[in-house]
Amino acid sequence: MIENSLYQILVRVPKNKSSFLYFTLESHENLCFYSTKENSLKMPYRDVEINATFDFRPQLEHIIDRLGHKFPVEILESTTYSLKD
């Protein structure tokens, strides 16, 4: 299942720290893609869905862990999806 799999993680960060999360993810080109969940746009936080190939899961988790030392990062869920047919 690991080969051809997508790792998806949903994190919640304070609204005033979300731009730093986005900047950090974008600075690691081709690591992942992300989307802010619309239901969090009027809240004091941002829920951000982050997707990466399973091969990049360790790097992505490391980045999220390190950011969690700077500001609150709550992991709401994480899932792995098979990309086969």
Backbone as a ProteinNet text record, in pm:
[ID]
protein_1_A
[PRIMARY]
MIENSLYQILVRVPKNKSSFLYFTLESHENLCFYSTKENSLKMPYRDVEINATFDFRPQLEHIIDRLGHKFPVEILESTTYSLKD
[TERTIARY]
81.2	0	85.6	207	291.5	323.3	358.1	387.3	259.4	270.9	154.7	49.7	93.7	1	15.1	-94.3	-98.2	-120.3	-38.9	-52.8	-122.8	-229.8	-306.6	-316.4	-288.4	-295	-372	-457	-534.5	-483.7	-434.7	-380	-456.9	-458.2	-519.3	-410.3	-400.5	-301.8	-371.7	-316	-374.3	-373.4	-476.4	-489.7	-366.2	-313.3	-198.5	-67.1	-68	51.9	36.6	-81.8	-107.2	-16.8	10.9	97.1	238.1	284.4	416.4	413.8	304.7	289.4	294.6	215.9	213.5	352.4	418.3	552.3	648.5	643.3	733.5	708.4	581.2	549.8	595	572.8	611.6	762.8	835.2	981	1041.6	965.9	1008.2	941.5	990.4	928.6	909	793	756.1	740	739.9	719.2	571.5	485	343	260.5	129.8	37.9	-63.6	-119.8	-209	-328.2	-429.7	-550.1	-609.8	-651.2	-717.5	-865.3	-916.4	-1057.4	-1143.7	-1240.7	-1324.2	-1398.6	-1437.8	-1514.6	-1433.7	-1303.4	-1221.8	-1186.4	-1229.7	-1186.8	-1236.8	-1348.3	-1401.6	-1374.2	-1287.8	-1254.8	-1119	-1084.2	-953.3	-839	-868.4	-769.3	-788.5	-694	-704.3	-686.3	-778.5	-763.2	-704.2	-591.2	-516.9	-498.6	-545.9	-528.6	-400.2	-310.5	-180	-168.6	-126.4	-113	29.3	79.3	213	214.6	306.3	321.3	373.6	344.6	381.4	531.6	609.5	755.6	801.2	724.1	761.8	698.9	629.4	564.3	663.4	778.7	871.6	915.4	944.6	986.5	872.8	752	637.5	609.2	611.9	588.7	696.9	819.3	928.6	903.2	862.4	833.5	721.1	614.8	501	542.9	623.9	672.7	755.9	844.1	929.4	846	747.5	660.4	583.5	550.5	479.6	560.1	690.1	773.6	767.4	719.1	712.3	572.7	469.3	331.1	242.6	120.9	34.1	-1.6	22.9	-16.9	-91.4	-220.2	-302.7	-328.5	-292.9	-321.3	-462.8	-552.3	-691.9	-715.6	-646.3	-654.8	-542.4	-511.6	-415.5	-461.1	-443.8	-494	-397.2	-394.2	-318.3	-415.8	-405.2	-491.3	-407.8	-459.7	-394.6	-427.6	-329.2	-350.5	-372.2	-376.8	-399.9	-547.3	-571.4	-707.4	-807.5
-120.1	0	126.6	119.1	237	294	207.5	254.8	309.6	419.5	484.4	525.2	581.2	625.2	774.8	833.5	975.2	987.2	1066.2	1093.5	1227.4	1229.2	1351.5	1378.4	1501.2	1539.5	1671.6	1679.5	1800.5	1860.5	1983.2	2050	2178.3	2217.2	2343.5	2429.8	2553	2648.3	2780.3	2860.2	2992.6	3075.4	3153.9	3236.4	3322.3	3381.2	3471.6	3398.4	3266.4	3187.7	3112.4	3117.6	3038.9	3080.2	3208.7	3251.4	3194.3	3177.9	3117.7	2969.9	2901.1	2761.2	2753.9	2839.1	2838	2866.7	2967.5	3003.5	2886.4	2822	2709.3	2595.5	2562.4	2454.6	2491	2614.8	2656.8	2661.5	2684.9	2689.6	2550.7	2447.7	2309.6	2265	2320.2	2297.6	2149.4	2119.4	1985.1	1883.5	1928.5	1836.3	1801.4	1901.7	1879.7	1988.5	1972.1	2080.1	2090.6	2207.9	2229.8	2314.8	2309.5	2388.8	2425.3	2549.1	2593.1	2556.5	2492.1	2452.8	2577.4	2590.2	2710	2734.7	2627.2	2644.1	2709.7	2722.5	2784.6	2930.1	2982.3	3116.6	3228.4	3209.8	3313.1	3282.8	3185.6	3143.7	3202.7	3193.9	3245.1	3146.5	3044.6	2944.2	2911.8	2837.4	2787.7	2636.2	2565.9	2422.9	2406.3	2338.8	2326.5	2178.9	2140.2	2003.8	1999.8	1911.1	1900.3	1761	1753.8	1627.2	1610.6	1489.1	1456.9	1310	1273.8	1131	1065.4	939	869.3	874.4	877.5	884.1	1007.7	1116.2	1240.9	1254.9	1154.8	1162.2	1197.1	1131.5	1165.6	1312.2	1366.8	1506.5	1599.7	1569.5	1653	1648.9	1530.8	1519	1590.6	1588	1658.8	1809.7	1862.2	2005.8	2043.9	1966.4	1995.4	1987	1889.1	1875.8	1997.8	2041.5	2157.3	2284.6	2301.3	2418.2	2415.4	2295.1	2279.8	2325.4	2341.4	2397.1	2550.2	2608.7	2755.4	2810.4	2734.5	2774.9	2650.8	2660.9	2542.6	2489.8	2362.2	2291.3	2166.7	2164.9	2051.1	1962.5	1835.7	1740.4	1688	1721.1	1681.3	1541.3	1507.6	1372.8	1350.9	1225.9	1188.9	1058.8	1049.9	936	906	781.5	740.6	681.9	728.8	681.9	612	502.2	434.1	507.5	526.8	595.2	496.4	369.2	269.1	269.4	252	247.2	275.6
0	0	0	46.2	56.8	-82.1	-176.2	-310.2	-373.3	-443.7	-506.2	-404.5	-293.4	-189.4	-164.5	-120.1	-85.6	64.1	128.3	271	285.9	362.7	383.7	533	571.1	711.2	721.7	820.9	846.1	976.1	967.8	1086.6	1113.6	1239.3	1281.4	1342.8	1292.4	1343	1372.9	1463.5	1488.2	1359.4	1341.1	1220.6	1198	1305.1	1289.6	1260.8	1262.6	1229.6	1098.3	1039.3	918.8	802.1	788	677.3	691.9	815.2	835.2	797	828.4	785.4	633.5	565.4	419.3	362.1	415.6	369.2	386.7	500.9	527.7	430.1	407.2	313	171.7	130.9	-3.3	-21.4	86.5	76.1	52.8	78.4	51.6	-78.5	-188.5	-318.9	-349.2	-404.3	-449.4	-337.5	-214.1	-102	-88.6	-102.4	-76.9	-142.9	-134.2	-170.7	-59.2	-42.9	70.9	30.5	114.3	92	227.6	240	362.7	352.5	454.3	455.9	471.4	385.5	382.2	513.5	581.7	706.2	817.9	802	906.4	876.3	764	723.1	813.2	880.7	970.2	1117.2	1140.5	1276.5	1317.1	1446.2	1490.2	1460.6	1383	1344.5	1196.3	1142.7	1006.2	1008.7	943.4	920.8	782.1	776.6	651.4	618.7	500.8	452.4	371	408.9	343.7	283.6	157.4	86.3	35.5	46.2	-4.5	-43.5	-131.1	-157.8	-30.2	-15.9	107	131.5	23.9	37.8	114.8	105.5	172.2	311.4	356.9	488.6	600.7	609.6	719.5	717.5	600.1	591	632.1	584.6	618.4	768.4	827.2	971.1	1051.1	1002.1	1070.4	1069.2	954.4	944.6	1039.8	1040.8	1128.5	1275.3	1308.2	1446	1486.1	1398.6	1429.8	1442.9	1356.5	1367.7	1499.2	1545.2	1672	1792.1	1776.1	1882.8	1884.4	1776.2	1764.2	1795	1758	1781	1779.9	1832.1	1839.2	1699.2	1679.7	1558.1	1604.4	1581.6	1623	1501.8	1512	1405.1	1427.7	1335.6	1349.2	1293.9	1187.1	1131.1	1032	1011.1	907.1	844.4	713.1	637	524.5	484	366.4	266.3	142.7	33.8	-72.1	-122.9	-234.1	-362.9	-448.1	-575.2	-690.1	-657	-761.6	-799.3	-925.9	-984.9	-878.7
[MASK]
+++++++++++++++++++++++++++++++++++++++++++++++++++++++++++++++++++++++++++++++++++++

